[in-house]
Amino acid sequence: MLVIPKDAVRLATVAACLALVACGQYPNSTAPASATDPDADAKVFLQGVIRSIPMQPQWRAITVSDQTKDNEYDVTLDYRVAPINLEPELDTKEIAHAILQARMAQGHHPATEHTSVFVFAQESGLKGETSNDMVAMFGSTTYDEEQDELVYKPYKPIF
């Protein structure tokens, strides 16, 4: 089994994002993909970032939420199997970091532009006792623009 340190994966992710920006794979911030729909541009941008992130074997998918709109990026990381220990925190932070790096590569300043980044971790495809579809929720990473940092919060049931 090959073990790659998380820092090496993060560097590879950032390098891939920057390479896509340099090659014009992201919509240019001065020439949007859709002059009439900035929310659609945000989704196209986010899909480009997601394509640049190396999928890990334990990940099922990274999906763009319908809530994503101009300068508000909302994605879900879905695991194939339950993650262990700090995986949800490290993985969601890696994805959020890639989004922020891609925005900065386009010349944006997330801390001063009120950029919202939300990455949620879950495992879907589970079945309950009576075969109802179930989802295990692990937590989320958000970007705190005031502190200019990524913050992970484990999921805590309300009841």
TIVO-2410 file (N, C-alpha, C; in nm, 3 decimals):
# residues 159
REC num residu      c1      c2      c3 atome chaine
REC   1      M   0.084  -0.117   0.000     N      A
REC   1      M   0.000   0.000   0.000    CA      A
REC   1      M   0.089   0.124   0.000     C      A
REC   2      L   0.056   0.218  -0.086     N      A
REC   2      L   0.129   0.343  -0.094    CA      A
REC   2      L   0.061   0.445  -0.003     C      A
REC   3      V   0.137   0.507   0.084     N      A
REC   3      V   0.085   0.609   0.173    CA      A
REC   3      V   0.147   0.742   0.134     C      A
REC   4      I   0.061   0.839   0.104     N      A
REC   4      I   0.108   0.972   0.066    CA      A
REC   4      I   0.068   1.068   0.176     C      A
REC   5      P   0.162   1.145   0.228     N      A
REC   5      P   0.127   1.242   0.333    CA      A
REC   5      P   0.023   1.342   0.283     C      A
REC   6      K  -0.068   1.384   0.372     N      A
REC   6      K  -0.172   1.480   0.336    CA      A
REC   6      K  -0.114   1.608   0.278     C      A
REC   7      D   0.002   1.654   0.329     N      A
REC   7      D   0.062   1.777   0.277    CA      A
REC   7      D   0.100   1.761   0.131     C      A
REC   8      A   0.148   1.644   0.094     N      A
REC   8      A   0.185   1.619  -0.046    CA      A
REC   8      A   0.060   1.621  -0.134     C      A
REC   9      V  -0.049   1.564  -0.085     N      A
REC   9      V  -0.175   1.565  -0.160    CA      A
REC   9      V  -0.224   1.708  -0.175     C      A
REC  10      R  -0.216   1.786  -0.067     N      A
REC  10      R  -0.260   1.925  -0.071    CA      A
REC  10      R  -0.178   2.005  -0.172     C      A
REC  11      L  -0.046   1.985  -0.174     N      A
REC  11      L   0.039   2.056  -0.270    CA      A
REC  11      L   0.004   2.017  -0.413     C      A
REC  12      A  -0.024   1.889  -0.433     N      A
REC  12      A  -0.062   1.843  -0.567    CA      A
REC  12      A  -0.195   1.905  -0.608     C      A
REC  13      T  -0.288   1.918  -0.514     N      A
REC  13      T  -0.418   1.978  -0.542    CA      A
REC  13      T  -0.402   2.124  -0.582     C      A
REC  14      V  -0.324   2.199  -0.507     N      A
REC  14      V  -0.302   2.340  -0.537    CA      A
REC  14      V  -0.234   2.354  -0.673     C      A
REC  15      A  -0.134   2.271  -0.699     N      A
REC  15      A  -0.063   2.276  -0.827    CA      A
REC  15      A  -0.160   2.248  -0.943     C      A
REC  16      A  -0.248   2.150  -0.925     N      A
REC  16      A  -0.345   2.117  -1.030    CA      A
REC  16      A  -0.441   2.232  -1.054     C      A
REC  17      C  -0.486   2.297  -0.946     N      A
REC  17      C  -0.576   2.412  -0.959    CA      A
REC  17      C  -0.508   2.525  -1.035     C      A
REC  18      L  -0.385   2.555  -0.997     N      A
REC  18      L  -0.314   2.664  -1.062    CA      A
REC  18      L  -0.287   2.632  -1.208     C      A
REC  19      A  -0.259   2.505  -1.238     N      A
REC  19      A  -0.236   2.466  -1.377    CA      A
REC  19      A  -0.363   2.486  -1.460     C      A
REC  20      L  -0.480   2.452  -1.404     N      A
REC  20      L  -0.604   2.471  -1.477    CA      A
REC  20      L  -0.634   2.619  -1.499     C      A
REC  21      V  -0.604   2.702  -1.401     N      A
REC  21      V  -0.623   2.846  -1.417    CA      A
REC  21      V  -0.532   2.898  -1.527     C      A
REC  22      A  -0.404   2.855  -1.524     N      A
REC  22      A  -0.307   2.901  -1.623    CA      A
REC  22      A  -0.347   2.858  -1.765     C      A
REC  23      C  -0.409   2.741  -1.776     N      A
REC  23      C  -0.450   2.690  -1.908    CA      A
REC  23      C  -0.586   2.742  -1.951     C      A
REC  24      G  -0.648   2.826  -1.866     N      A
REC  24      G  -0.779   2.882  -1.902    CA      A
REC  24      G  -0.894   2.787  -1.880     C      A
REC  25      Q  -0.880   2.686  -1.798     N      A
REC  25      Q  -0.987   2.591  -1.773    CA      A
REC  25      Q  -1.094   2.646  -1.679     C      A
REC  26      Y  -1.061   2.749  -1.601     N      A
REC  26      Y  -1.161   2.814  -1.518    CA      A
REC  26      Y  -1.214   2.934  -1.594     C      A
REC  27      P  -1.341   2.968  -1.573     N      A
REC  27      P  -1.391   3.091  -1.637    CA      A
REC  27      P  -1.310   3.210  -1.586     C      A
REC  28      N  -1.272   3.298  -1.676     N      A
REC  28      N  -1.196   3.416  -1.639    CA      A
REC  28      N  -1.287   3.513  -1.566     C      A
REC  29      S  -1.240   3.568  -1.454     N      A
REC  29      S  -1.325   3.656  -1.375    CA      A
REC  29      S  -1.364   3.782  -1.449     C      A
REC  30      T  -1.287   3.822  -1.550     N      A
REC  30      T  -1.322   3.942  -1.626    CA      A
REC  30      T  -1.408   3.910  -1.747     C      A
REC  31      A  -1.420   3.782  -1.782     N      A
REC  31      A  -1.504   3.741  -1.895    CA      A
REC  31      A  -1.586   3.620  -1.851     C      A
REC  32      P  -1.696   3.644  -1.780     N      A
REC  32      P  -1.774   3.533  -1.726    CA      A
REC  32      P  -1.832   3.443  -1.836     C      A
REC  33      A  -1.853   3.317  -1.798     N      A
REC  33      A  -1.909   3.220  -1.892    CA      A
REC  33      A  -2.050   3.261  -1.932     C      A
REC  34      S  -2.122   3.325  -1.842     N      A
REC  34      S  -2.257   3.369  -1.871    CA      A
REC  34      S  -2.275   3.510  -1.817     C      A
REC  35      A  -2.279   3.608  -1.904     N      A
REC  35      A  -2.287   3.747  -1.861    CA      A
REC  35      A  -2.417   3.777  -1.788     C      A
REC  36      T  -2.518   3.693  -1.806     N      A
REC  36      T  -2.647   3.719  -1.743    CA      A
REC  36      T  -2.672   3.636  -1.618     C      A
REC  37      D  -2.588   3.537  -1.590     N      A
REC  37      D  -2.613   3.449  -1.475    CA      A
REC  37      D  -2.485   3.421  -1.397     C      A
REC  38      P  -2.447   3.510  -1.303     N      A
REC  38      P  -2.325   3.487  -1.226    CA      A
REC  38      P  -2.333   3.362  -1.139     C      A
REC  39      D  -2.454   3.319  -1.103     N      A
REC  39      D  -2.468   3.197  -1.024    CA      A
REC  39      D  -2.426   3.074  -1.106     C      A
REC  40      A  -2.459   3.073  -1.234     N      A
REC  40      A  -2.417   2.964  -1.322    CA      A
REC  40      A  -2.265   2.965  -1.337     C      A
REC  41      D  -2.205   3.085  -1.345     N      A
REC  41      D  -2.060   3.096  -1.353    CA      A
REC  41      D  -1.994   3.035  -1.229     C      A
REC  42      A  -2.053   3.060  -1.112     N      A
REC  42      A  -1.999   3.005  -0.987    CA      A
REC  42      A  -2.000   2.853  -0.989     C      A
REC  43      K  -2.106   2.796  -1.042     N      A
REC  43      K  -2.116   2.649  -1.050    CA      A
REC  43      K  -2.014   2.592  -1.148     C      A
REC  44      V  -1.995   2.660  -1.261     N      A
REC  44      V  -1.896   2.615  -1.360    CA      A
REC  44      V  -1.756   2.623  -1.299     C      A
REC  45      F  -1.727   2.734  -1.231     N      A
REC  45      F  -1.598   2.751  -1.164    CA      A
REC  45      F  -1.576   2.637  -1.063     C      A
REC  46      L  -1.676   2.611  -0.980     N      A
REC  46      L  -1.664   2.511  -0.875    CA      A
REC  46      L  -1.648   2.370  -0.934     C      A
REC  47      Q  -1.717   2.341  -1.041     N      A
REC  47      Q  -1.701   2.211  -1.108    CA      A
REC  47      Q  -1.558   2.195  -1.160     C      A
REC  48      G  -1.498   2.303  -1.208     N      A
REC  48      G  -1.359   2.298  -1.253    CA      A
REC  48      G  -1.263   2.270  -1.139     C      A
REC  49      V  -1.288   2.334  -1.025     N      A
REC  49      V  -1.205   2.308  -0.908    CA      A
REC  49      V  -1.217   2.163  -0.866     C      A
REC  50      I  -1.339   2.113  -0.861     N      A
REC  50      I  -1.362   1.974  -0.818    CA      A
REC  50      I  -1.290   1.876  -0.912     C      A
REC  51      R  -1.295   1.903  -1.042     N      A
REC  51      R  -1.226   1.814  -1.138    CA      A
REC  51      R  -1.076   1.813  -1.114     C      A
REC  52      S  -1.022   1.921  -1.058     N      A
REC  52      S  -0.877   1.928  -1.037    CA      A
REC  52      S  -0.831   1.857  -0.909     C      A
REC  53      I  -0.924   1.821  -0.822     N      A
REC  53      I  -0.889   1.757  -0.696    CA      A
REC  53      I  -0.876   1.607  -0.717     C      A
REC  54      P  -0.762   1.549  -0.682     N      A
REC  54      P  -0.746   1.404  -0.699    CA      A
REC  54      P  -0.844   1.329  -0.607     C      A
REC  55      M  -0.930   1.248  -0.669     N      A
REC  55      M  -1.027   1.171  -0.591    CA      A
REC  55      M  -0.954   1.063  -0.510     C      A
REC  56      Q  -0.989   1.054  -0.385     N      A
REC  56      Q  -0.932   0.952  -0.297    CA      A
REC  56      Q  -1.017   0.825  -0.306     C      A
REC  57      P  -0.957   0.708  -0.285     N      A
REC  57      P  -1.032   0.583  -0.298    CA      A
REC  57      P  -1.155   0.575  -0.207     C      A
REC  58      Q  -1.148   0.638  -0.091     N      A
REC  58      Q  -1.260   0.629   0.003    CA      A
REC  58      Q  -1.372   0.729  -0.029     C      A
REC  59      W  -1.351   0.818  -0.127     N      A
REC  59      W  -1.452   0.915  -0.165    CA      A
REC  59      W  -1.543   0.859  -0.273     C      A
REC  60      R  -1.670   0.880  -0.260     N      A
REC  60      R  -1.766   0.841  -0.364    CA      A
REC  60      R  -1.778   0.954  -0.466     C      A
REC  61      A  -1.795   1.077  -0.416     N      A
REC  61      A  -1.814   1.191  -0.507    CA      A
REC  61      A  -1.798   1.322  -0.431     C      A
REC  62      I  -1.771   1.427  -0.506     N      A
REC  62      I  -1.778   1.563  -0.456    CA      A
REC  62      I  -1.880   1.632  -0.545     C      A
REC  63      T  -1.987   1.681  -0.485     N      A
REC  63      T  -2.094   1.740  -0.565    CA      A
REC  63      T  -2.115   1.886  -0.531     C      A
REC  64      V  -2.154   1.961  -0.633     N      A
REC  64      V  -2.184   2.103  -0.617    CA      A
REC  64      V  -2.331   2.115  -0.576     C      A
REC  65      S  -2.355   2.188  -0.470     N      A
REC  65      S  -2.491   2.208  -0.421    CA      A
REC  65      S  -2.566   2.306  -0.509     C      A
REC  66      D  -2.698   2.289  -0.513     N      A
REC  66      D  -2.783   2.386  -0.582    CA      A
REC  66      D  -2.778   2.522  -0.513     C      A
REC  67      Q  -2.730   2.524  -0.387     N      A
REC  67      Q  -2.719   2.650  -0.312    CA      A
REC  67      Q  -2.601   2.735  -0.357     C      A
REC  68      T  -2.511   2.677  -0.438     N      A
REC  68      T  -2.395   2.752  -0.485    CA      A
REC  68      T  -2.440   2.867  -0.574     C      A
REC  69      K  -2.387   2.985  -0.544     N      A
REC  69      K  -2.415   3.102  -0.626    CA      A
REC  69      K  -2.294   3.192  -0.624     C      A
REC  70      D  -2.305   3.306  -0.689     N      A
REC  70      D  -2.192   3.396  -0.702    CA      A
REC  70      D  -2.125   3.423  -0.568     C      A
REC  71      N  -2.000   3.382  -0.554     N      A
REC  71      N  -1.915   3.404  -0.436    CA      A
REC  71      N  -1.960   3.324  -0.313     C      A
REC  72      E  -2.048   3.228  -0.331     N      A
REC  72      E  -2.091   3.138  -0.223    CA      A
REC  72      E  -2.081   2.995  -0.276     C      A
REC  73      Y  -1.981   2.923  -0.227     N      A
REC  73      Y  -1.949   2.792  -0.281    CA      A
REC  73      Y  -1.986   2.684  -0.179     C      A
REC  74      D  -2.072   2.593  -0.221     N      A
REC  74      D  -2.128   2.492  -0.132    CA      A
REC  74      D  -2.114   2.355  -0.199     C      A
REC  75      V  -2.034   2.266  -0.136     N      A
REC  75      V  -2.014   2.132  -0.193    CA      A
REC  75      V  -2.031   2.026  -0.084     C      A
REC  76      T  -2.056   1.904  -0.130     N      A
REC  76      T  -2.069   1.790  -0.040    CA      A
REC  76      T  -1.968   1.683  -0.081     C      A
REC  77      L  -1.893   1.637   0.017     N      A
REC  77      L  -1.802   1.524  -0.001    CA      A
REC  77      L  -1.875   1.401   0.050     C      A
REC  78      D  -1.893   1.304  -0.038     N      A
REC  78      D  -1.964   1.180  -0.002    CA      A
REC  78      D  -1.864   1.066   0.003     C      A
REC  79      Y  -1.856   0.999   0.116     N      A
REC  79      Y  -1.764   0.886   0.135    CA      A
REC  79      Y  -1.827   0.754   0.091     C      A
REC  80      R  -1.742   0.662   0.044     N      A
REC  80      R  -1.786   0.525   0.012    CA      A
REC  80      R  -1.805   0.444   0.140     C      A
REC  81      V  -1.714   0.465   0.233     N      A
REC  81      V  -1.718   0.396   0.363    CA      A
REC  81      V  -1.693   0.502   0.471     C      A
REC  82      A  -1.734   0.472   0.591     N      A
REC  82      A  -1.717   0.567   0.700    CA      A
REC  82      A  -1.570   0.604   0.716     C      A
REC  83      P  -1.542   0.733   0.722     N      A
REC  83      P  -1.403   0.778   0.741    CA      A
REC  83      P  -1.358   0.752   0.884     C      A
REC  84      I  -1.227   0.750   0.901     N      A
REC  84      I  -1.173   0.726   1.034    CA      A
REC  84      I  -1.104   0.852   1.087     C      A
REC  85      N  -1.108   0.866   1.217     N      A
REC  85      N  -1.038   0.972   1.290    CA      A
REC  85      N  -1.061   1.110   1.230     C      A
REC  86      L  -0.954   1.173   1.185     N      A
REC  86      L  -0.960   1.312   1.138    CA      A
REC  86      L  -0.985   1.325   0.988     C      A
REC  87      E  -1.016   1.217   0.920     N      A
REC  87      E  -1.034   1.224   0.774    CA      A
REC  87      E  -1.137   1.328   0.729     C      A
REC  88      P  -1.256   1.335   0.789     N      A
REC  88      P  -1.350   1.437   0.742    CA      A
REC  88      P  -1.295   1.579   0.755     C      A
REC  89      E  -1.228   1.607   0.864     N      A
REC  89      E  -1.171   1.741   0.882    CA      A
REC  89      E  -1.063   1.768   0.778     C      A
REC  90      L  -0.970   1.676   0.761     N      A
REC  90      L  -0.861   1.697   0.666    CA      A
REC  90      L  -0.912   1.703   0.523     C      A
REC  91      D  -1.005   1.615   0.489     N      A
REC  91      D  -1.056   1.611   0.352    CA      A
REC  91      D  -1.139   1.734   0.316     C      A
REC  92      T  -1.227   1.776   0.407     N      A
REC  92      T  -1.309   1.894   0.377    CA      A
REC  92      T  -1.223   2.020   0.373     C      A
REC  93      K  -1.122   2.026   0.458     N      A
REC  93      K  -1.031   2.142   0.453    CA      A
REC  93      K  -0.950   2.143   0.324     C      A
REC  94      E  -0.911   2.026   0.276     N      A
REC  94      E  -0.837   2.018   0.149    CA      A
REC  94      E  -0.921   2.073   0.034     C      A
REC  95      I  -1.048   2.035   0.031     N      A
REC  95      I  -1.137   2.081  -0.076    CA      A
REC  95      I  -1.161   2.231  -0.065     C      A
REC  96      A  -1.189   2.279   0.056     N      A
REC  96      A  -1.212   2.423   0.076    CA      A
REC  96      A  -1.087   2.503   0.040     C      A
REC  97      H  -0.971   2.450   0.076     N      A
REC  97      H  -0.844   2.516   0.044    CA      A
REC  97      H  -0.826   2.527  -0.108     C      A
REC  98      A  -0.860   2.422  -0.180     N      A
REC  98      A  -0.849   2.424  -0.326    CA      A
REC  98      A  -0.940   2.530  -0.386     C      A
REC  99      I  -1.060   2.546  -0.331     N      A
REC  99      I  -1.153   2.647  -0.380    CA      A
REC  99      I  -1.095   2.787  -0.359     C      A
REC 100      L  -1.044   2.811  -0.238     N      A
REC 100      L  -0.986   2.943  -0.208    CA      A
REC 100      L  -0.864   2.971  -0.295     C      A
REC 101      Q  -0.778   2.871  -0.314     N      A
REC 101      Q  -0.659   2.890  -0.397    CA      A
REC 101      Q  -0.696   2.923  -0.541     C      A
REC 102      A  -0.799   2.856  -0.593     N      A
REC 102      A  -0.841   2.883  -0.730    CA      A
REC 102      A  -0.897   3.025  -0.743     C      A
REC 103      R  -0.972   3.070  -0.642     N      A
REC 103      R  -1.023   3.208  -0.644    CA      A
REC 103      R  -0.908   3.308  -0.642     C      A
REC 104      M  -0.809   3.283  -0.557     N      A
REC 104      M  -0.694   3.374  -0.549    CA      A
REC 104      M  -0.614   3.372  -0.680     C      A
REC 105      A  -0.606   3.257  -0.744     N      A
REC 105      A  -0.534   3.249  -0.871    CA      A
REC 105      A  -0.603   3.332  -0.979     C      A
REC 106      Q  -0.732   3.356  -0.961     N      A
REC 106      Q  -0.806   3.441  -1.055    CA      A
REC 106      Q  -0.795   3.589  -1.019     C      A
REC 107      G  -0.722   3.619  -0.912     N      A
REC 107      G  -0.704   3.758  -0.872    CA      A
REC 107      G  -0.803   3.806  -0.768     C      A
REC 108      H  -0.881   3.715  -0.712     N      A
REC 108      H  -0.978   3.752  -0.609    CA      A
REC 108      H  -0.913   3.746  -0.471     C      A
REC 109      H  -0.977   3.813  -0.376     N      A
REC 109      H  -0.929   3.818  -0.237    CA      A
REC 109      H  -1.044   3.772  -0.146     C      A
REC 110      P  -1.053   3.642  -0.119     N      A
REC 110      P  -1.166   3.588  -0.042    CA      A
REC 110      P  -1.192   3.658   0.091     C      A
REC 111      A  -1.087   3.700   0.161     N      A
REC 111      A  -1.106   3.762   0.293    CA      A
REC 111      A  -1.175   3.897   0.284     C      A
REC 112      T  -1.159   3.967   0.173     N      A
REC 112      T  -1.219   4.101   0.162    CA      A
REC 112      T  -1.340   4.103   0.069     C      A
REC 113      E  -1.368   3.992   0.001     N      A
REC 113      E  -1.480   3.988  -0.094    CA      A
REC 113      E  -1.600   3.912  -0.041     C      A
REC 114      H  -1.602   3.887   0.089     N      A
REC 114      H  -1.714   3.815   0.152    CA      A
REC 114      H  -1.742   3.681   0.084     C      A
REC 115      T  -1.636   3.606   0.063     N      A
REC 115      T  -1.647   3.474   0.001    CA      A
REC 115      T  -1.693   3.372   0.104     C      A
REC 116      S  -1.791   3.294   0.066     N      A
REC 116      S  -1.843   3.189   0.153    CA      A
REC 116      S  -1.807   3.053   0.093     C      A
REC 117      V  -1.743   2.969   0.175     N      A
REC 117      V  -1.709   2.833   0.131    CA      A
REC 117      V  -1.762   2.737   0.238     C      A
REC 118      F  -1.837   2.637   0.194     N      A
REC 118      F  -1.896   2.538   0.284    CA      A
REC 118      F  -1.874   2.400   0.222     C      A
REC 119      V  -1.804   2.313   0.294     N      A
REC 119      V  -1.780   2.176   0.245    CA      A
REC 119      V  -1.831   2.080   0.352     C      A
REC 120      F  -1.932   2.002   0.317     N      A
REC 120      F  -1.997   1.910   0.409    CA      A
REC 120      F  -1.951   1.767   0.380     C      A
REC 121      A  -1.927   1.687   0.485     N      A
REC 121      A  -1.884   1.547   0.469    CA      A
REC 121      A  -1.995   1.454   0.516     C      A
REC 122      Q  -2.022   1.354   0.434     N      A
REC 122      Q  -2.126   1.256   0.467    CA      A
REC 122      Q  -2.095   1.122   0.403     C      A
REC 123      E  -2.168   1.020   0.446     N      A
REC 123      E  -2.166   0.890   0.379    CA      A
REC 123      E  -2.310   0.855   0.347     C      A
REC 124      S  -2.341   0.846   0.218     N      A
REC 124      S  -2.477   0.812   0.176    CA      A
REC 124      S  -2.483   0.665   0.136     C      A
REC 125      G  -2.600   0.622   0.096     N      A
REC 125      G  -2.615   0.484   0.051    CA      A
REC 125      G  -2.633   0.385   0.164     C      A
REC 126      L  -2.657   0.433   0.283     N      A
REC 126      L  -2.677   0.345   0.398    CA      A
REC 126      L  -2.824   0.307   0.409     C      A
REC 127      K  -2.850   0.197   0.476     N      A
REC 127      K  -2.987   0.151   0.499    CA      A
REC 127      K  -3.012   0.139   0.648     C      A
REC 128      G  -3.130   0.181   0.688     N      A
REC 128      G  -3.172   0.170   0.827    CA      A
REC 128      G  -3.225   0.031   0.857     C      A
REC 129      E  -3.271   0.012   0.977     N      A
REC 129      E  -3.323  -0.117   1.023    CA      A
REC 129      E  -3.436  -0.168   0.935     C      A
REC 130      T  -3.521  -0.077   0.884     N      A
REC 130      T  -3.634  -0.116   0.801    CA      A
REC 130      T  -3.609  -0.084   0.653     C      A
REC 131      S  -3.482  -0.076   0.615     N      A
REC 131      S  -3.438  -0.052   0.478    CA      A
REC 131      S  -3.463   0.090   0.428     C      A
REC 132      N  -3.491   0.182   0.518     N      A
REC 132      N  -3.500   0.322   0.477    CA      A
REC 132      N  -3.361   0.373   0.440     C      A
REC 133      D  -3.357   0.461   0.340     N      A
REC 133      D  -3.229   0.522   0.302    CA      A
REC 133      D  -3.180   0.611   0.416     C      A
REC 134      M  -3.053   0.600   0.448     N      A
REC 134      M  -2.994   0.676   0.558    CA      A
REC 134      M  -2.866   0.744   0.509     C      A
REC 135      V  -2.830   0.851   0.577     N      A
REC 135      V  -2.707   0.924   0.550    CA      A
REC 135      V  -2.636   0.946   0.683     C      A
REC 136      A  -2.507   0.914   0.688     N      A
REC 136      A  -2.426   0.943   0.807    CA      A
REC 136      A  -2.360   1.080   0.785     C      A
REC 137      M  -2.379   1.170   0.878     N      A
REC 137      M  -2.323   1.305   0.866    CA      A
REC 137      M  -2.204   1.317   0.959     C      A
REC 138      F  -2.093   1.370   0.905     N      A
REC 138      F  -1.969   1.376   0.983    CA      A
REC 138      F  -1.931   1.517   1.027     C      A
REC 139      G  -1.954   1.617   0.945     N      A
REC 139      G  -1.919   1.754   0.981    CA      A
REC 139      G  -1.895   1.839   0.859     C      A
REC 140      S  -1.852   1.962   0.883     N      A
REC 140      S  -1.833   2.055   0.772    CA      A
REC 140      S  -1.718   2.151   0.801     C      A
REC 141      T  -1.659   2.197   0.693     N      A
REC 141      T  -1.557   2.302   0.698    CA      A
REC 141      T  -1.615   2.426   0.633     C      A
REC 142      T  -1.596   2.539   0.699     N      A
REC 142      T  -1.637   2.667   0.644    CA      A
REC 142      T  -1.518   2.762   0.643     C      A
REC 143      Y  -1.528   2.862   0.558     N      A
REC 143      Y  -1.424   2.965   0.552    CA      A
REC 143      Y  -1.470   3.082   0.638     C      A
REC 144      D  -1.389   3.117   0.736     N      A
REC 144      D  -1.414   3.233   0.822    CA      A
REC 144      D  -1.335   3.350   0.766     C      A
REC 145      E  -1.404   3.439   0.696     N      A
REC 145      E  -1.335   3.551   0.629    CA      A
REC 145      E  -1.277   3.651   0.728     C      A
REC 146      E  -1.338   3.665   0.845     N      A
REC 146      E  -1.285   3.760   0.943    CA      A
REC 146      E  -1.151   3.714   1.000     C      A
REC 147      Q  -1.138   3.584   1.024     N      A
REC 147      Q  -1.013   3.529   1.076    CA      A
REC 147      Q  -0.923   3.476   0.964     C      A
REC 148      D  -0.977   3.474   0.840     N      A
REC 148      D  -0.906   3.422   0.724    CA      A
REC 148      D  -0.852   3.282   0.751     C      A
REC 149      E  -0.945   3.194   0.791     N      A
REC 149      E  -0.906   3.056   0.821    CA      A
REC 149      E  -1.021   2.959   0.791     C      A
REC 150      L  -0.984   2.834   0.775     N      A
REC 150      L  -1.083   2.728   0.756    CA      A
REC 150      L  -1.115   2.668   0.892     C      A
REC 151      V  -1.244   2.650   0.919     N      A
REC 151      V  -1.289   2.601   1.049    CA      A
REC 151      V  -1.373   2.476   1.028     C      A
REC 152      Y  -1.335   2.367   1.094     N      A
REC 152      Y  -1.410   2.242   1.086    CA      A
REC 152      Y  -1.496   2.227   1.210     C      A
REC 153      K  -1.621   2.185   1.188     N      A
REC 153      K  -1.712   2.156   1.300    CA      A
REC 153      K  -1.770   2.018   1.278     C      A
REC 154      P  -1.746   1.925   1.373     N      A
REC 154      P  -1.806   1.793   1.361    CA      A
REC 154      P  -1.959   1.804   1.374     C      A
REC 155      Y  -2.028   1.714   1.308     N      A
REC 155      Y  -2.175   1.713   1.315    CA      A
REC 155      Y  -2.218   1.669   1.454     C      A
REC 156      K  -2.313   1.743   1.508     N      A
REC 156      K  -2.371   1.707   1.638    CA      A
REC 156      K  -2.522   1.707   1.624     C      A
REC 157      P  -2.587   1.593   1.648     N      A
REC 157      P  -2.733   1.589   1.639    CA      A
REC 157      P  -2.796   1.688   1.736     C      A
REC 158      I  -2.909   1.743   1.698     N      A
REC 158      I  -2.976   1.844   1.779    CA      A
REC 158      I  -3.052   1.783   1.895     C      A
REC 159      F  -3.100   1.663   1.881     N      A
REC 159      F  -3.186   1.605   1.986    CA      A
REC 159      F  -3.110   1.565   2.106     C      A
***
